[in-house]
Amino acid sequence: MEAASEKQASDIALMDVKDICSFADYFIICSGENERHIQAICDIVEDALESDGFKPHHIEGNIRSGWILLDYGDLIVHIFAPFERDFYQLEQLWSQARLLVKMQ
């Protein structure tokens, strides 16, 4: 979360989904303003986690799709453009999850 915050990601949420999700324990959801901003957030998150010894198992989406998903197994990082975040409404979809941290 700190890495995304360093690149001014907006509306950052850390959700504990382990009691309601079979494939992950935590979601980080954040937004970038445009394609370059989304890519910068993605890059810094990957670099920060790699420096701690973690590499993504899988990456979905791309900056043009407005949604990048970084799958680290127990942690899933979602980086959205504003329109796609409003459209998919993951926080509402996973509303039974426990919200651990919310940063505007």
PAMI-658057 format. One record per residue (C-alpha): residue in one letter; x, y, z. Coordinates in steps of 0.25 Angstrom, whole numbers, plus 5000, padded with zeros to 4 digits. Example, Ala and Ser with C-alpha at 12.3 -4.5 7.8 and 13.67 -1.06 7.14 Angstrom:
<recs>
 resn   px   py   pz
    a 5049 4982 5031
    s 5055 4996 5029
</recs>
This chain:
<recs>
 resn   px   py   pz
    m 5000 5000 5000
    e 5011 5009 5003
    a 5017 5008 4989
    a 5004 5011 4983
    s 5003 5023 4992
    e 5017 5028 4988
    k 5012 5029 4973
    q 4999 5036 4978
    a 4990 5025 4975
    s 4976 5029 4980
    d 4965 5022 4988
    i 4974 5011 4993
    a 4967 5000 5001
    l 4973 4988 5008
    m 4963 4977 5010
    d 4964 4964 5018
    v 4956 4954 5009
    k 4961 4941 5015
    d 4948 4937 5022
    i 4940 4939 5009
    c 4950 4936 4998
    s 4956 4923 4994
    f 4968 4928 4985
    a 4974 4940 4993
    d 4975 4945 5007
    y 4976 4960 5004
    f 4972 4970 4993
    i 4978 4983 4991
    i 4970 4992 4982
    c 4974 5006 4977
    s 4972 5015 4965
    g 4981 5023 4956
    e 4977 5035 4948
    n 4982 5031 4934
    e 4990 5020 4926
    r 5003 5026 4930
    h 4999 5027 4945
    i 4994 5013 4945
    q 5007 5007 4939
    a 5015 5015 4949
    i 5007 5010 4961
    c 5008 4996 4955
    d 5023 4997 4954
    i 5026 5002 4968
    v 5017 4992 4974
    e 5024 4981 4966
    d 5038 4987 4970
    a 5034 4988 4985
    l 5029 4974 4986
    e 5041 4968 4978
    s 5051 4975 4987
    d 5044 4967 4998
    g 5045 4954 4991
    f 5032 4953 4984
    k 5029 4952 4969
    p 5015 4951 4964
    h 5009 4938 4960
    h 5001 4944 4949
    i 4998 4958 4943
    e 4984 4961 4936
    g 4980 4973 4928
    n 4988 4984 4924
    i 4988 4999 4924
    r 4979 5000 4912
    s 4968 4992 4918
    g 4968 5001 4930
    w 4970 4989 4940
    i 4983 4982 4944
    l 4983 4971 4954
    l 4995 4966 4960
    d 4993 4952 4967
    y 5003 4949 4978
    g 4995 4937 4983
    d 4990 4941 4996
    l 4990 4956 4992
    i 4983 4961 4980
    v 4986 4975 4975
    h 4976 4982 4967
    i 4980 4995 4960
    f 4968 5002 4953
    a 4965 5014 4944
    p 4953 5022 4950
    f 4943 5017 4940
    e 4946 5003 4942
    r 4947 5003 4957
    d 4933 5010 4957
    f 4928 4999 4947
    y 4933 4987 4954
    q 4931 4992 4968
    l 4939 4981 4975
    e 4938 4987 4989
    q 4923 4985 4988
    l 4924 4971 4981
    w 4933 4967 4993
    s 4926 4975 5003
    q 4926 4964 5014
    a 4941 4966 5014
    r 4947 4973 5026
    l 4953 4987 5022
    l 4966 4988 5029
    v 4971 5001 5023
    k 4965 5012 5014
    m 4974 5023 5009
    q 4968 5034 5000
</recs>
